């Protein structure tokens, strides 16, 4: 979204090389359309997305 209201986002927006993103969330969160859309948008901007690991979760 281009919001740079903290040092991490300011650095990410100014950085000119590859940025790796490693999402960490509950499986259902990662499958939600909003999350999928956001990750796709980051890919479109040139970010590299590291796939999440799959583990057995407490929620099943």
Wavefront OBJ file of the C-alpha trace (Angstrom):
o trace
v 0.000 0.000 0.000
v 3.029 2.285 0.203
v 2.481 3.169 3.859
v 5.849 3.718 5.546
v 4.977 4.551 9.137
v 7.751 2.500 10.754
v 11.422 1.784 10.160
v 10.806 -1.685 8.659
v 8.406 -0.416 5.993
v 10.570 2.613 5.279
v 13.546 0.346 4.698
v 11.556 -2.082 2.525
v 10.236 0.692 0.300
v 13.687 2.225 -0.126
v 15.584 -1.061 -0.651
v 16.453 -1.772 -4.305
v 17.397 -5.453 -4.108
v 15.529 -8.713 -3.509
v 13.296 -8.774 -0.444
v 12.267 -12.136 0.985
v 8.897 -12.484 2.698
v 8.226 -15.520 4.893
v 4.552 -15.550 5.889
v 3.775 -17.219 9.173
v 0.119 -17.829 9.957
v -2.516 -20.422 10.665
v -3.347 -22.492 7.570
v -6.849 -21.020 7.331
v -5.371 -17.515 7.441
v -2.975 -18.341 4.599
v -5.850 -19.756 2.537
v -8.046 -16.690 3.039
v -8.594 -14.749 -0.212
v -7.358 -11.487 1.356
v -4.055 -13.073 2.384
v -3.647 -14.752 -1.003
v -4.323 -11.429 -2.710
v -1.778 -9.611 -0.539
v 0.920 -12.205 -1.202
v 0.205 -12.055 -4.936
v 0.482 -8.267 -4.833
v 3.886 -8.537 -3.140
v 4.993 -10.976 -5.882
v 3.803 -8.479 -8.488
v 6.002 -5.844 -6.840
v 9.007 -8.178 -7.111
v 9.159 -9.570 -3.582
v 10.183 -13.211 -3.198
v 7.717 -15.242 -1.140
v 9.125 -18.179 0.826
v 6.429 -20.876 1.083
v 5.110 -21.533 4.580
v 5.910 -24.836 6.257
v 3.090 -27.263 6.829
v 2.642 -28.652 10.337
v -0.172 -30.151 12.388
v -1.989 -27.298 14.117
v -4.030 -27.277 17.316
v -7.113 -26.237 15.315
v -6.824 -29.387 13.207
l 1 2 3 4 5 6 7 8 9 10 11 12 13 14 15 16 17 18 19 20 21 22 23 24 25 26 27 28 29 30 31 32 33 34 35 36 37 38 39 40 41 42 43 44 45 46 47 48 49 50 51 52 53 54 55 56 57 58 59 60
